[in-house]
Amino acid sequence: MTEKLKVGIAGYGVVGKRRRSVIDPHPALRTVAVSDRTLDGDGVFDDGVRYFDDYKKLLAEDLDVLFVCLSNDINPDATIGGLKKGMHVFCEKPPGRDVGDIVRVIECEKKHPGLKLKYGFNHRYHDSVRDALEILHSGELGEVINLRAVYGKSQLITFDQTSWRTERALAGGGVLLDQGIHMVDLLRLFAGEFEQVHSFVSNSVWNHDVEDNAYALMKTADGKVAMLHSSASQWRHRFRLEITLTKGALTLAGILSGSKSYGEETLTIARTTGDDRGDPKEEIKNYSRDPSWADEVAEFSDAVVNDKPIENGSSDDALRTMQLVYRIYCADPEWRDRWDLRC
């Protein structure tokens, strides 16, 4: 391959700019145009990259790849628009406001089998997650018994995010759909698909029309049980996933992020001998670098250039994760009926 793939970024805010920071150093990719509704009209940046104030104008450009970093109400239509224009598409999570949005995208994807579509479930690319998954797959700690997960932040809008995340018509959901979806994806990754779901969902803290807390208890067909708390009233930002297995345990704590507010990223590996009286030997791994953004884009680029299948963040992954998010919503009958959710 001699020429770099021409990349456009729809949505040039915090996430779009961070995506560009790993796109441009990649040997196969080159950002040629961006769009964002906050930009002052159309023009050209000093570095030669063209810019537009509407993503639909970006779709008219000669692009090979489209990165979609827009609000939840626009993500599906922008993704479909890119596919129809013959572009490979990388879309941030969530894929839309509800399950129907991702179903629409998949219907379009099926009509363009030569194009790649990937969703940004970025947490899969953190080294702590990858190391834990490797240990689980090795079998050295036996089989998964249960999982306990907490992912929380201090409010619905943090770190210079815009207010659309608090509006149901634009976002589709609150902290569970916006942030907790990462943990839902990881629970599926480590345990498989869940058949039974029970939940309580609430917006009693911030009183927006989207949830600020979701509590779920879930069970797989083979008996693995997972407990999840997704919160926007976790005053100390928290990421923690505990996986108990028949021969030990894996604890992922902290996650390296742009905000640096979730603490040091660690993986604690406990190996029980059966007679350690509840105090097994532990090994703690510390992680000081975050390769997730670059590695995620590199995997997508490799799939495009070498015509490989999408291994992580496929449209099927996005569909199954969105379906589980909505099963959590709908398992609380009061929440389901209050917002007339289609379950």
N, C-alpha and C positions, 0 to 999 in steps of 0.2 A: 504494500500500500504506500503510495507516494504522496497523495494529497490528504490533508486532514479533513475529517468530517465537519461540515459547517453546522454549528450549533446555535439555536435561538433559545432564549430564556424568557418565558412568559411569567411575569411577576418578578420584578427586580427589587425586592425588599431585602430584609435580613437574610432570609433563606436563599433567595435567588442569587444574591451576591456571594453567599458562602458556597453555593454550588459552583459559581464561576471560579472561585479561588482554587478549586481542584480540577475543574474542566480544562482551563487554559494550560496548566503544566503537563497535562496528559499528552503523550506524543501523537495520539490519533484524533484529538479533538481541538476545535478552535471556535470560540465564541465570536459570532459575526453580527448578531443583533439581539436586542432585548426589548421588552415592553413593560410598562408599569403605568397605572392610571395617575400616579402622582407626578409623572414626568411632564415637563412643560412643552407640550406639543411633540413634534417629530424632529429628528436631527441626527447628528453624528458626534459622538464623544471624541475627545482629543486623541484617543488611541485607535480611532477608525471604526469602532463598533457603532452600528446604527441603532437608534432608539426610537420607540413609538409610544404613544400614550394609550394604545388599545391593542390587546393581544390579537384581535382580528386582523390588524394591519401586519402584525408579525407573521401570521400564517400565510400572507401573500409573498413573503420572502422566499428566496431559493435556499431552503434548509434541508439538511440530511437528518438532523436530530432536533427534537423539541423537548425542553425541560419545562414542566408545568409546575409553577410555585404560586398558585393563585388561591383565592378563598374557596371554601368547600362547594359553594353554589356554582362556581364557574369551572372548577377542575374537570368535571366530566365533559362538558361541551368543548373545552379547549383540547382535551385529550382526543376526543372524537374528531375534532377539526384537524388536528395534526395527522391522525391516521388517514383521514380522507385525502389529505394533501400528499400522502406518500412518505411521511416522516416517521422515523422511529421515535417513540415517546417514553420519557421518564417522568412520572408524575409523583408529586409528594403525597404522603398519606394525609388524611383519609381520602379515598378515591371519590368521595362525594358526600352528600348529606344523608343518604340512606342506601339500602341495598339496591333499590331500583336504579340508582345512578350507576353503580358498577355493572349491573346487568345490561344497561344500555351500552356501556363502553364495550363489554365483552361481545355483544352482538355485532358491533362495528369491527372489533378486532378479528372476528372470524371471517370477515369479508376481505381481510388484508393479511393473509397467512405469512407473507414474506417480511412483514414488519415486526419489530420487537417492541413490547410494551412491558415496562417495569415500574413497580411502585416502591417508594422510598421508606421501607421499614428499616431504618438506619441502625437500630439497636442490634440487629443480627450481626453487624460487622464490628462491634466492639470486641476487643481481644478477650475480655473476661467471659463474654457470652460464648465465643468460639471455643475457648479452652474448656469451659464447662460442658459444652455439647460434645466435644471430643472425648472427655472423660466418661460422660454418660454412655456414648455409643461404644466405648471400649468394653463396657460390661464389668469393669473392675469393682464398681460400687453396687453392683446388682441392679435390681429393678426399682423404678420410681414407685413410692408409696403415696406421697402427697406433696403439694406445693403451697406455699404461702407467699403472697405478693402484696407489696405496698408501693404505689407510685403516686406521689403527691407534691403539690406546690402550694404557695400561700394565697393565691387568688386566681381567678379565671384568666386575667390579662396580666402577663408579666413580661419583662425584658423588651419593652418598646413594641409589644404586639398591638395590633389595631383592634378596635372594639367590636368588629363583626363576630368575633368568637363568642360574644354574649347574646347574640341574636339568633333565635331558632330558625328564622326564615333563611338566613345566610349560612349558618354553621351546621344546622341539623341536630346538633347535640353539644354538650359541654365538655367537662374535663375528661370523661370516659372516651369520647370520640376523638378529642383533640390530642390528649397526652396518654391516657390509659390504653388507647389502642395499641401502643407499643408493647405494653405488658401483656395484653390479650394475645398479641401475635407470639410473644415469647412463651406463654403458657401452652399454646398450641404446638410450638416448636419442640418443647421439652416433654409434653405429655400426650400429644395427639388430639383427636377431636373429642369434644365434650358432648355427651348425650343429654344429661340432666342439668338444668340451670335453675337456681333460686336466687332472688335478689331483692334488695331495697335500694331505691333511687330517690334522691332528694335534691331540692334547690333551696333549702331553708336558711342557708348561711348568707348567700349573696342576693337571693331573690330575683335572679334573672329567669328567663323562660327556658333555660338549659340547666342541666344538673351540675351541682358543685360537689356531690359525693355519690358514689355508687359502690355498693357492697354486694359481692357475688359469691355463691358457693356452687361449685360445678363438679360433675363426675363424668369420667369417661366410661365407655362400655366395659373396659377391663378393670374398672374399680379405682382408678387414680382420682383423687379428690384434690381440687384446687380452691383456695380462698383468695379473693382479690378485693383490695380496697383502692379505689381510684378517687383522689381527693383534691379539691381546690381550697381546702382549709387546713392543710398540713403546714403549719407555720414554719417549721424547719423542713426545707425541701428534702424529700426522701425518695430514694430508689432502693428497694430491697426485694430480692427473690430468694426464698429458701426452698431447696429441693431435698426432700428426705428420701433416701433409698434404702434398700434392704441391708447394705453393707457399709453405709456411711451417709454423708450429706454434703451438698454443695450450697454455699451461700454467696450470692452475688450482692454486693453492697456498694452504693455510690455509682455514679456514672459520669464519666468525663463529658462535659458539655461546654458550650460557649459561655454560659453564665458562671461556671465554676461553683455553683451553689449546691450541688448534690453530693459534695464530698469526694474524698479519694476513692477511686475505683479499685475494688479488691475482689478476689475470689478466695473463699476459705474452703478448704477440702478437709473433711473429717473422715477418718477411716476407723470404723469400730471393730474391735476384736471379739465383741460379745461379752467380755468380762471386765470392761473398763469402767463400769459403775457410773455411766453417764458423763464421763470426762475423757473422751477419746483423743488421740493424738491429732493435731491439726497442722495443716500447712497453709500459709497465707501468701497469696500472690498479689503483688502490687503492680498497678499499671499507671505509667506516667505520660503516655502518649495516646492520642486518639486517631487511629488510622481509618476510622469507619467511613468518613465522607469520601476520602480518596479511593478506598478499596471498593466501596459500593459503585462509584462511577466507573472505576476500572473494570469491574465485572460486567457492567452494562455495556461498556465500549467493546469488550472482548466478545460479547454475545452478538453485537451488531457486526463487527468487522469479520468475525469468523463463523457467523451464522450458527451460533450455539443457542440452546434453549435457555430461558431465564430460570436460574436455579433458586433464587431468593427474591421474593417480592413479585411473583408472577400475578397475572390477573386472577388466577384461581386462589392464590394466597390471599389477595385483597378481598375477594368475594367471601371466602370462608371466615376471615377475620371480621369483616363487616357483619356477616350473618350472626356471629357469636356476640358481637357488640349489641346488635338489635335483640338477640335472645335475652341478654341481660336486661335491657330496657323493658322488654315485654314480659319478663318473668315477674315484674312488679305490677300487678293489675291496676293499682291506683295510678302509677306513672303512665302505663299504657293507655288507660282510658282518658286520663287528663289531657293528653296530647293527641289522642285519636291515632295512635301509631298503627301502621300496617305491619302486622306480625305474621 
